[in-house]
Amino acid sequence: MDASDRLVWCYAQENQMMILTANRNMKGDDSLEEVMREENTADSFPVLTIADIDRP
């Protein structure tokens, strides 16, 4: 729970895992969106974003 988005991204990529999230923002240098813009390649495993987690 306390890991930065950057750490989660790196762990997922190193272990060939997809990320499923409802929180993809660009607040800070280690935000998931910022990390994806910096680190994403054609070989990166995907990030799936749920638009509205509270939607029935």
All heavy atoms as TSV, in Angstrom:
chain	resi	resn	atom	element	x	y	z
A	1	MET	N	N	0.821	-1.205	0.000
A	1	MET	CA	C	0.000	0.000	0.000
A	1	MET	C	C	0.861	1.263	0.000
A	1	MET	O	O	0.427	2.278	-0.514
A	1	MET	CB	C	-0.919	0.010	1.222
A	1	MET	CG	C	-2.012	-1.053	1.197
A	1	MET	SD	S	-3.186	-0.890	-0.155
A	1	MET	CE	C	-4.076	0.544	0.335
A	2	ASP	N	N	2.051	1.205	0.577
A	2	ASP	CA	C	2.893	2.394	0.683
A	2	ASP	C	C	3.880	2.540	-0.468
A	2	ASP	O	O	4.624	3.510	-0.507
A	2	ASP	CB	C	3.655	2.375	2.010
A	2	ASP	CG	C	2.725	2.487	3.202
A	2	ASP	OD1	O	1.669	3.126	3.075
A	2	ASP	OD2	O	3.048	1.916	4.256
A	3	ALA	N	N	3.902	1.588	-1.384
A	3	ALA	CA	C	4.848	1.643	-2.501
A	3	ALA	C	C	4.451	2.743	-3.481
A	3	ALA	O	O	3.269	2.979	-3.724
A	3	ALA	CB	C	4.891	0.304	-3.218
A	4	SER	N	N	5.442	3.388	-4.056
A	4	SER	CA	C	5.167	4.417	-5.067
A	4	SER	C	C	4.688	3.752	-6.352
A	4	SER	O	O	4.939	2.562	-6.592
A	4	SER	CB	C	6.432	5.231	-5.350
A	4	SER	OG	O	7.384	4.435	-6.047
A	5	ASP	N	N	4.000	4.529	-7.182
A	5	ASP	CA	C	3.550	4.015	-8.482
A	5	ASP	C	C	4.746	3.564	-9.319
A	5	ASP	O	O	4.666	2.570	-10.043
A	5	ASP	CB	C	2.758	5.072	-9.239
A	5	ASP	CG	C	1.382	5.312	-8.646
A	5	ASP	OD1	O	0.990	4.576	-7.719
A	5	ASP	OD2	O	0.703	6.242	-9.104
A	6	ARG	N	N	5.859	4.268	-9.212
A	6	ARG	CA	C	7.062	3.911	-9.974
A	6	ARG	C	C	7.560	2.521	-9.551
A	6	ARG	O	O	7.906	1.694	-10.392
A	6	ARG	CB	C	8.153	4.957	-9.791
A	6	ARG	CG	C	9.368	4.715	-10.671
A	6	ARG	CD	C	10.353	5.873	-10.618
A	6	ARG	NE	N	9.766	7.115	-11.078
A	6	ARG	CZ	C	9.681	7.500	-12.350
A	6	ARG	NH1	N	10.143	6.724	-13.306
A	6	ARG	NH2	N	9.141	8.657	-12.669
A	7	LEU	N	N	7.588	2.272	-8.254
A	7	LEU	CA	C	8.037	0.978	-7.755
A	7	LEU	C	C	7.100	-0.139	-8.208
A	7	LEU	O	O	7.545	-1.202	-8.637
A	7	LEU	CB	C	8.141	1.003	-6.228
A	7	LEU	CG	C	8.661	-0.254	-5.570
A	7	LEU	CD1	C	10.087	-0.554	-6.026
A	7	LEU	CD2	C	8.608	-0.117	-4.066
A	8	VAL	N	N	5.807	0.104	-8.146
A	8	VAL	CA	C	4.815	-0.885	-8.603
A	8	VAL	C	C	4.988	-1.149	-10.096
A	8	VAL	O	O	4.982	-2.294	-10.545
A	8	VAL	CB	C	3.383	-0.425	-8.274
A	8	VAL	CG1	C	2.354	-1.341	-8.917
A	8	VAL	CG2	C	3.181	-0.348	-6.769
A	9	TRP	N	N	5.145	-0.089	-10.886
A	9	TRP	CA	C	5.343	-0.225	-12.332
A	9	TRP	C	C	6.580	-1.088	-12.629
A	9	TRP	O	O	6.512	-2.043	-13.401
A	9	TRP	CB	C	5.498	1.154	-12.975
A	9	TRP	CG	C	6.062	1.124	-14.352
A	9	TRP	CD1	C	7.373	1.249	-14.705
A	9	TRP	CD2	C	5.361	0.938	-15.577
A	9	TRP	NE1	N	7.522	1.156	-16.061
A	9	TRP	CE2	C	6.300	0.965	-16.615
A	9	TRP	CE3	C	4.026	0.763	-15.888
A	9	TRP	CZ2	C	5.934	0.816	-17.942
A	9	TRP	CZ3	C	3.668	0.611	-17.221
A	9	TRP	CH2	C	4.611	0.644	-18.229
A	10	CYS	N	N	7.692	-0.768	-11.980
A	10	CYS	CA	C	8.934	-1.506	-12.224
A	10	CYS	C	C	8.794	-2.968	-11.816
A	10	CYS	O	O	9.232	-3.868	-12.544
A	10	CYS	CB	C	10.093	-0.847	-11.483
A	10	CYS	SG	S	10.568	0.755	-12.161
A	11	TYR	N	N	8.173	-3.212	-10.672
A	11	TYR	CA	C	7.956	-4.580	-10.220
A	11	TYR	C	C	7.103	-5.351	-11.224
A	11	TYR	O	O	7.419	-6.490	-11.594
A	11	TYR	CB	C	7.299	-4.588	-8.841
A	11	TYR	CG	C	7.085	-5.972	-8.300
A	11	TYR	CD1	C	8.095	-6.623	-7.608
A	11	TYR	CD2	C	5.874	-6.636	-8.496
A	11	TYR	CE1	C	7.905	-7.907	-7.111
A	11	TYR	CE2	C	5.680	-7.920	-8.013
A	11	TYR	CZ	C	6.696	-8.550	-7.325
A	11	TYR	OH	O	6.509	-9.825	-6.858
A	12	ALA	N	N	6.015	-4.737	-11.666
A	12	ALA	CA	C	5.122	-5.394	-12.624
A	12	ALA	C	C	5.847	-5.697	-13.931
A	12	ALA	O	O	5.697	-6.790	-14.490
A	12	ALA	CB	C	3.888	-4.537	-12.884
A	13	GLN	N	N	6.634	-4.768	-14.419
A	13	GLN	CA	C	7.343	-4.981	-15.678
A	13	GLN	C	C	8.394	-6.082	-15.534
A	13	GLN	O	O	8.531	-6.937	-16.407
A	13	GLN	CB	C	7.988	-3.678	-16.163
A	13	GLN	CG	C	6.993	-2.597	-16.514
A	13	GLN	CD	C	5.935	-3.049	-17.508
A	13	GLN	OE1	O	6.226	-3.629	-18.537
A	13	GLN	NE2	N	4.680	-2.782	-17.166
A	14	GLU	N	N	9.120	-6.077	-14.437
A	14	GLU	CA	C	10.157	-7.088	-14.210
A	14	GLU	C	C	9.568	-8.485	-14.063
A	14	GLU	O	O	10.222	-9.478	-14.388
A	14	GLU	CB	C	10.968	-6.740	-12.966
A	14	GLU	CG	C	11.859	-5.525	-13.160
A	14	GLU	CD	C	12.469	-5.033	-11.859
A	14	GLU	OE1	O	12.284	-5.690	-10.806
A	14	GLU	OE2	O	13.128	-3.986	-11.901
A	15	ASN	N	N	8.336	-8.562	-13.582
A	15	ASN	CA	C	7.692	-9.853	-13.342
A	15	ASN	C	C	6.612	-10.177	-14.362
A	15	ASN	O	O	5.796	-11.082	-14.146
A	15	ASN	CB	C	7.122	-9.875	-11.923
A	15	ASN	CG	C	8.234	-9.886	-10.902
A	15	ASN	OD1	O	8.834	-10.921	-10.667
A	15	ASN	ND2	N	8.546	-8.744	-10.326
A	16	GLN	N	N	6.601	-9.441	-15.457
A	16	GLN	CA	C	5.685	-9.667	-16.580
A	16	GLN	C	C	4.227	-9.692	-16.125
A	16	GLN	O	O	3.468	-10.615	-16.423
A	16	GLN	CB	C	6.049	-10.951	-17.320
A	16	GLN	CG	C	7.450	-10.928	-17.854
A	16	GLN	CD	C	7.843	-12.203	-18.553
A	16	GLN	OE1	O	7.226	-13.258	-18.389
A	16	GLN	NE2	N	8.882	-12.119	-19.361
A	17	MET	N	N	3.834	-8.655	-15.396
A	17	MET	CA	C	2.486	-8.542	-14.849
A	17	MET	C	C	1.780	-7.318	-15.419
A	17	MET	O	O	2.411	-6.299	-15.672
A	17	MET	CB	C	2.559	-8.404	-13.326
A	17	MET	CG	C	3.259	-9.540	-12.640
A	17	MET	SD	S	3.670	-9.155	-10.929
A	17	MET	CE	C	2.077	-9.283	-10.182
A	18	MET	N	N	0.474	-7.431	-15.599
A	18	MET	CA	C	-0.332	-6.273	-15.958
A	18	MET	C	C	-0.721	-5.549	-14.673
A	18	MET	O	O	-0.764	-6.155	-13.605
A	18	MET	CB	C	-1.603	-6.682	-16.687
A	18	MET	CG	C	-1.356	-7.290	-18.041
A	18	MET	SD	S	-2.875	-7.530	-18.996
A	18	MET	CE	C	-3.892	-8.470	-17.896
A	19	ILE	N	N	-1.020	-4.253	-14.804
A	19	ILE	CA	C	-1.515	-3.469	-13.681
A	19	ILE	C	C	-2.970	-3.125	-13.959
A	19	ILE	O	O	-3.306	-2.676	-15.048
A	19	ILE	CB	C	-0.696	-2.172	-13.501
A	19	ILE	CG1	C	0.747	-2.509	-13.129
A	19	ILE	CG2	C	-1.333	-1.273	-12.446
A	19	ILE	CD1	C	1.661	-1.297	-13.066
A	20	LEU	N	N	-3.835	-3.346	-12.977
A	20	LEU	CA	C	-5.236	-2.958	-13.041
A	20	LEU	C	C	-5.445	-1.885	-11.983
A	20	LEU	O	O	-5.160	-2.113	-10.805
A	20	LEU	CB	C	-6.149	-4.163	-12.764
A	20	LEU	CG	C	-7.639	-3.882	-12.702
A	20	LEU	CD1	C	-8.137	-3.355	-14.043
A	20	LEU	CD2	C	-8.389	-5.140	-12.296
A	21	THR	N	N	-5.913	-0.714	-12.389
A	21	THR	CA	C	-6.023	0.408	-11.457
A	21	THR	C	C	-7.257	1.253	-11.734
A	21	THR	O	O	-7.787	1.248	-12.841
A	21	THR	CB	C	-4.765	1.301	-11.539
A	21	THR	OG1	O	-4.849	2.329	-10.560
A	21	THR	CG2	C	-4.598	1.918	-12.914
A	22	ALA	N	N	-7.678	1.960	-10.718
A	22	ALA	CA	C	-8.730	2.964	-10.868
A	22	ALA	C	C	-8.160	4.336	-10.525
A	22	ALA	O	O	-8.888	5.313	-10.434
A	22	ALA	CB	C	-9.904	2.648	-9.966
A	23	ASN	N	N	-6.852	4.395	-10.324
A	23	ASN	CA	C	-6.195	5.631	-9.928
A	23	ASN	C	C	-4.993	5.884	-10.825
A	23	ASN	O	O	-3.872	5.499	-10.509
A	23	ASN	CB	C	-5.758	5.543	-8.464
A	23	ASN	CG	C	-5.103	6.822	-7.983
A	23	ASN	OD1	O	-5.154	7.839	-8.655
A	23	ASN	ND2	N	-4.480	6.765	-6.834
A	24	ARG	N	N	-5.234	6.521	-11.936
A	24	ARG	CA	C	-4.156	6.833	-12.879
A	24	ARG	C	C	-4.156	8.338	-13.077
A	24	ARG	O	O	-4.875	8.886	-13.889
A	24	ARG	CB	C	-4.407	6.098	-14.193
A	24	ARG	CG	C	-3.333	6.315	-15.208
A	24	ARG	CD	C	-3.602	5.395	-16.377
A	24	ARG	NE	N	-3.070	5.919	-17.606
A	24	ARG	CZ	C	-3.207	5.351	-18.771
A	24	ARG	NH1	N	-3.901	4.234	-18.882
A	24	ARG	NH2	N	-2.704	5.885	-19.850
A	25	ASN	N	N	-3.347	9.010	-12.286
A	25	ASN	CA	C	-3.293	10.463	-12.385
A	25	ASN	C	C	-1.862	10.900	-12.668
A	25	ASN	O	O	-0.971	10.084	-12.813
A	25	ASN	CB	C	-3.838	11.113	-11.108
A	25	ASN	CG	C	-3.000	10.767	-9.908
A	25	ASN	OD1	O	-1.798	10.929	-9.904
A	25	ASN	ND2	N	-3.653	10.251	-8.873
A	26	MET	N	N	-1.649	12.181	-12.726
A	26	MET	CA	C	-0.327	12.715	-13.019
A	26	MET	C	C	0.110	13.660	-11.910
A	26	MET	O	O	0.631	14.717	-12.156
A	26	MET	CB	C	-0.345	13.419	-14.371
A	26	MET	CG	C	1.006	13.483	-15.005
A	26	MET	SD	S	0.845	13.910	-16.728
A	26	MET	CE	C	2.524	14.422	-17.007
A	27	LYS	N	N	-0.110	13.244	-10.669
A	27	LYS	CA	C	0.247	14.056	-9.511
A	27	LYS	C	C	1.606	13.627	-8.990
A	27	LYS	O	O	1.716	12.687	-8.210
A	27	LYS	CB	C	-0.806	13.924	-8.415
A	27	LYS	CG	C	-2.157	14.468	-8.807
A	27	LYS	CD	C	-3.154	14.284	-7.697
A	27	LYS	CE	C	-4.516	14.805	-8.126
A	27	LYS	NZ	N	-5.553	14.534	-7.109
A	28	GLY	N	N	2.662	14.273	-9.456
A	28	GLY	CA	C	4.014	13.979	-8.981
A	28	GLY	C	C	4.842	13.192	-9.970
A	28	GLY	O	O	4.342	12.597	-10.915
A	29	ASP	N	N	6.154	13.192	-9.707
A	29	ASP	CA	C	7.103	12.527	-10.598
A	29	ASP	C	C	6.967	11.013	-10.589
A	29	ASP	O	O	7.379	10.348	-11.534
A	29	ASP	CB	C	8.536	12.904	-10.211
A	29	ASP	CG	C	8.846	14.363	-10.491
A	29	ASP	OD1	O	8.161	14.966	-11.347
A	29	ASP	OD2	O	9.778	14.890	-9.853
A	30	ASP	N	N	6.420	10.461	-9.514
A	30	ASP	CA	C	6.267	9.012	-9.426
A	30	ASP	C	C	4.832	8.557	-9.653
A	30	ASP	O	O	4.478	7.416	-9.351
A	30	ASP	CB	C	6.759	8.512	-8.059
A	30	ASP	CG	C	8.269	8.467	-7.978
A	30	ASP	OD1	O	8.919	8.378	-9.038
A	30	ASP	OD2	O	8.814	8.510	-6.865
A	31	SER	N	N	3.994	9.438	-10.184
A	31	SER	CA	C	2.613	9.047	-10.477
A	31	SER	C	C	2.613	8.032	-11.615
A	31	SER	O	O	3.522	8.000	-12.447
A	31	SER	CB	C	1.771	10.254	-10.873
A	31	SER	OG	O	2.201	10.762	-12.124
A	32	LEU	N	N	1.611	7.183	-11.640
A	32	LEU	CA	C	1.548	6.144	-12.661
A	32	LEU	C	C	1.563	6.734	-14.066
A	32	LEU	O	O	2.266	6.243	-14.950
A	32	LEU	CB	C	0.309	5.268	-12.457
A	32	LEU	CG	C	0.162	4.095	-13.414
A	32	LEU	CD1	C	1.396	3.197	-13.393
A	32	LEU	CD2	C	-1.090	3.305	-13.085
A	33	GLU	N	N	0.820	7.785	-14.287
A	33	GLU	CA	C	0.786	8.404	-15.623
A	33	GLU	C	C	2.164	8.914	-16.021
A	33	GLU	O	O	2.607	8.721	-17.156
A	33	GLU	CB	C	-0.240	9.534	-15.650
A	33	GLU	CG	C	-0.419	10.149	-17.017
A	33	GLU	CD	C	-1.032	9.209	-18.041
A	33	GLU	OE1	O	-1.795	8.310	-17.672
A	33	GLU	OE2	O	-0.737	9.397	-19.240
A	34	GLU	N	N	2.862	9.560	-15.105
A	34	GLU	CA	C	4.203	10.086	-15.402
A	34	GLU	C	C	5.179	8.942	-15.677
A	34	GLU	O	O	5.970	9.002	-16.621
A	34	GLU	CB	C	4.703	10.932	-14.241
A	34	GLU	CG	C	6.012	11.632	-14.520
A	34	GLU	CD	C	5.930	12.665	-15.630
A	34	GLU	OE1	O	4.878	13.293	-15.798
A	34	GLU	OE2	O	6.932	12.843	-16.350
A	35	VAL	N	N	5.121	7.902	-14.881
A	35	VAL	CA	C	6.002	6.747	-15.080
A	35	VAL	C	C	5.739	6.117	-16.442
A	35	VAL	O	O	6.676	5.791	-17.180
A	35	VAL	CB	C	5.815	5.707	-13.955
A	35	VAL	CG1	C	6.593	4.436	-14.247
A	35	VAL	CG2	C	6.227	6.293	-12.616
A	36	MET	N	N	4.483	5.976	-16.801
A	36	MET	CA	C	4.153	5.390	-18.100
A	36	MET	C	C	4.687	6.249	-19.247
A	36	MET	O	O	5.204	5.723	-20.236
A	36	MET	CB	C	2.646	5.216	-18.235
A	36	MET	CG	C	2.109	4.120	-17.351
A	36	MET	SD	S	0.316	4.027	-17.353
A	36	MET	CE	C	-0.045	3.862	-19.075
A	37	ARG	N	N	4.576	7.548	-19.122
A	37	ARG	CA	C	5.085	8.436	-20.175
A	37	ARG	C	C	6.598	8.332	-20.313
A	37	ARG	O	O	7.133	8.449	-21.411
A	37	ARG	CB	C	4.678	9.873	-19.897
A	37	ARG	CG	C	3.204	10.112	-20.088
A	37	ARG	CD	C	2.804	11.510	-19.680
A	37	ARG	NE	N	1.362	11.649	-19.723
A	37	ARG	CZ	C	0.730	12.577	-20.416
A	37	ARG	NH1	N	1.412	13.448	-21.119
A	37	ARG	NH2	N	-0.572	12.630	-20.406
A	38	GLU	N	N	7.285	8.102	-19.210
A	38	GLU	CA	C	8.743	8.020	-19.225
A	38	GLU	C	C	9.261	6.628	-19.593
A	38	GLU	O	O	10.273	6.504	-20.275
A	38	GLU	CB	C	9.303	8.400	-17.852
A	38	GLU	CG	C	9.103	9.842	-17.483
A	38	GLU	CD	C	9.562	10.136	-16.061
A	38	GLU	OE1	O	10.143	9.239	-15.403
A	38	GLU	OE2	O	9.324	11.268	-15.602
A	39	GLU	N	N	8.604	5.588	-19.105
A	39	GLU	CA	C	9.160	4.236	-19.164
A	39	GLU	C	C	8.504	3.305	-20.184
A	39	GLU	O	O	9.069	2.268	-20.501
A	39	GLU	CB	C	9.053	3.581	-17.778
A	39	GLU	CG	C	9.694	4.365	-16.653
A	39	GLU	CD	C	11.208	4.327	-16.676
A	39	GLU	OE1	O	11.781	3.415	-17.305
A	39	GLU	OE2	O	11.816	5.230	-16.072
A	40	ASN	N	N	7.321	3.629	-20.664
A	40	ASN	CA	C	6.573	2.724	-21.529
A	40	ASN	C	C	7.296	2.469	-22.848
A	40	ASN	O	O	7.801	3.385	-23.478
A	40	ASN	CB	C	5.187	3.307	-21.794
A	40	ASN	CG	C	4.224	2.270	-22.293
A	40	ASN	OD1	O	4.348	1.102	-21.967
A	40	ASN	ND2	N	3.257	2.703	-23.072
A	41	THR	N	N	7.340	1.202	-23.240
A	41	THR	CA	C	7.893	0.815	-24.534
A	41	THR	C	C	6.907	-0.137	-25.202
A	41	THR	O	O	5.918	-0.558	-24.588
A	41	THR	CB	C	9.247	0.088	-24.387
A	41	THR	OG1	O	9.026	-1.188	-23.773
A	41	THR	CG2	C	10.244	0.910	-23.570
A	42	ALA	N	N	7.200	-0.519	-26.414
A	42	ALA	CA	C	6.335	-1.459	-27.125
A	42	ALA	C	C	6.302	-2.825	-26.441
A	42	ALA	O	O	5.360	-3.590	-26.621
A	42	ALA	CB	C	6.808	-1.608	-28.565
A	43	ASP	N	N	7.321	-3.128	-25.649
A	43	ASP	CA	C	7.397	-4.419	-24.960
A	43	ASP	C	C	6.853	-4.382	-23.538
A	43	ASP	O	O	6.836	-5.402	-22.854
A	43	ASP	CB	C	8.847	-4.898	-24.917
A	43	ASP	CG	C	9.393	-5.187	-26.300
A	43	ASP	OD1	O	8.623	-5.646	-27.166
A	43	ASP	OD2	O	10.599	-4.955	-26.515
A	44	SER	N	N	6.400	-3.222	-23.071
A	44	SER	CA	C	5.887	-3.102	-21.704
A	44	SER	C	C	4.563	-3.834	-21.554
A	44	SER	O	O	3.752	-3.867	-22.476
A	44	SER	CB	C	5.670	-1.629	-21.342
A	44	SER	OG	O	6.887	-0.935	-21.317
A	45	PHE	N	N	4.372	-4.405	-20.368
A	45	PHE	CA	C	3.085	-5.022	-20.072
A	45	PHE	C	C	2.076	-3.915	-19.818
A	45	PHE	O	O	2.415	-2.854	-19.298
A	45	PHE	CB	C	3.214	-5.970	-18.879
A	45	PHE	CG	C	3.795	-7.295	-19.284
A	45	PHE	CD1	C	5.140	-7.426	-19.492
A	45	PHE	CD2	C	2.969	-8.383	-19.497
A	45	PHE	CE1	C	5.678	-8.638	-19.898
A	45	PHE	CE2	C	3.495	-9.601	-19.899
A	45	PHE	CZ	C	4.854	-9.726	-20.104
A	46	PRO	N	N	0.814	-4.135	-20.169
A	46	PRO	CA	C	-0.176	-3.059	-20.151
A	46	PRO	C	C	-0.662	-2.660	-18.764
A	46	PRO	O	O	-0.553	-3.416	-17.798
A	46	PRO	CB	C	-1.337	-3.627	-20.969
A	46	PRO	CG	C	-1.185	-5.096	-20.873
A	46	PRO	CD	C	0.279	-5.366	-20.726
A	47	VAL	N	N	-1.210	-1.458	-18.733
A	47	VAL	CA	C	-1.920	-0.945	-17.567
A	47	VAL	C	C	-3.371	-0.801	-17.988
A	47	VAL	O	O	-3.672	-0.127	-18.971
A	47	VAL	CB	C	-1.355	0.417	-17.114
A	47	VAL	CG1	C	-2.210	1.001	-16.005
A	47	VAL	CG2	C	0.094	0.286	-16.680
A	48	LEU	N	N	-4.269	-1.443	-17.272
A	48	LEU	CA	C	-5.702	-1.352	-17.544
A	48	LEU	C	C	-6.300	-0.414	-16.513
A	48	LEU	O	O	-6.115	-0.604	-15.314
A	48	LEU	CB	C	-6.357	-2.722	-17.453
A	48	LEU	CG	C	-5.747	-3.814	-18.338
A	48	LEU	CD1	C	-6.392	-5.150	-18.056
A	48	LEU	CD2	C	-5.879	-3.438	-19.793
A	49	THR	N	N	-7.026	0.595	-16.981
A	49	THR	CA	C	-7.586	1.593	-16.090
A	49	THR	C	C	-9.106	1.519	-16.112
A	49	THR	O	O	-9.726	1.599	-17.167
A	49	THR	CB	C	-7.135	3.012	-16.515
A	49	THR	OG1	O	-5.708	3.028	-16.580
A	49	THR	CG2	C	-7.610	4.048	-15.525
A	50	ILE	N	N	-9.682	1.374	-14.919
A	50	ILE	CA	C	-11.140	1.383	-14.757
A	50	ILE	C	C	-11.566	2.846	-14.651
A	50	ILE	O	O	-11.046	3.585	-13.816
A	50	ILE	CB	C	-11.557	0.613	-13.501
A	50	ILE	CG1	C	-11.098	-0.830	-13.612
A	50	ILE	CG2	C	-13.044	0.714	-13.263
A	50	ILE	CD1	C	-11.241	-1.618	-12.338
A	51	ALA	N	N	-12.496	3.253	-15.487
A	51	ALA	CA	C	-12.886	4.655	-15.540
A	51	ALA	C	C	-13.581	5.131	-14.266
A	51	ALA	O	O	-13.292	6.194	-13.755
A	51	ALA	CB	C	-13.787	4.912	-16.743
A	52	ASP	N	N	-14.516	4.361	-13.748
A	52	ASP	CA	C	-15.271	4.772	-12.563
A	52	ASP	C	C	-15.525	3.556	-11.698
A	52	ASP	O	O	-16.440	2.781	-11.947
A	52	ASP	CB	C	-16.596	5.426	-12.978
A	52	ASP	CG	C	-17.376	5.977	-11.812
A	52	ASP	OD1	O	-16.955	5.776	-10.645
A	52	ASP	OD2	O	-18.412	6.606	-12.042
A	53	ILE	N	N	-14.704	3.375	-10.681
A	53	ILE	CA	C	-14.777	2.173	-9.846
A	53	ILE	C	C	-16.091	2.082	-9.063
A	53	ILE	O	O	-16.531	1.003	-8.706
A	53	ILE	CB	C	-13.566	2.088	-8.907
A	53	ILE	CG1	C	-13.415	0.671	-8.382
A	53	ILE	CG2	C	-13.673	3.098	-7.784
A	53	ILE	CD1	C	-12.096	0.384	-7.770
A	54	ASP	N	N	-16.744	3.218	-8.820
A	54	ASP	CA	C	-17.995	3.220	-8.059
A	54	ASP	C	C	-19.239	3.046	-8.919
A	54	ASP	O	O	-20.344	2.972	-8.402
A	54	ASP	CB	C	-18.119	4.532	-7.263
A	54	ASP	CG	C	-17.020	4.632	-6.219
A	54	ASP	OD1	O	-16.671	3.596	-5.624
A	54	ASP	OD2	O	-16.498	5.746	-6.020
A	55	ARG	N	N	-19.059	2.980	-10.213
A	55	ARG	CA	C	-20.194	2.842	-11.126
A	55	ARG	C	C	-20.811	1.453	-11.005
A	55	ARG	O	O	-20.108	0.447	-11.094
A	55	ARG	CB	C	-19.729	3.088	-12.558
A	55	ARG	CG	C	-20.851	3.128	-13.547
A	55	ARG	CD	C	-20.311	3.512	-14.891
A	55	ARG	NE	N	-21.349	3.395	-15.890
A	55	ARG	CZ	C	-21.149	3.504	-17.170
A	55	ARG	NH1	N	-19.941	3.743	-17.615
A	55	ARG	NH2	N	-22.130	3.386	-18.005
A	56	PRO	N	N	-22.131	1.349	-10.833
A	56	PRO	CA	C	-22.785	0.034	-10.697
A	56	PRO	C	C	-22.808	-0.746	-12.001
A	56	PRO	O	O	-22.639	-0.312	-13.041
A	56	PRO	CB	C	-24.188	0.360	-10.237
A	56	PRO	CG	C	-24.408	1.805	-10.495
A	56	PRO	CD	C	-23.075	2.437	-10.691
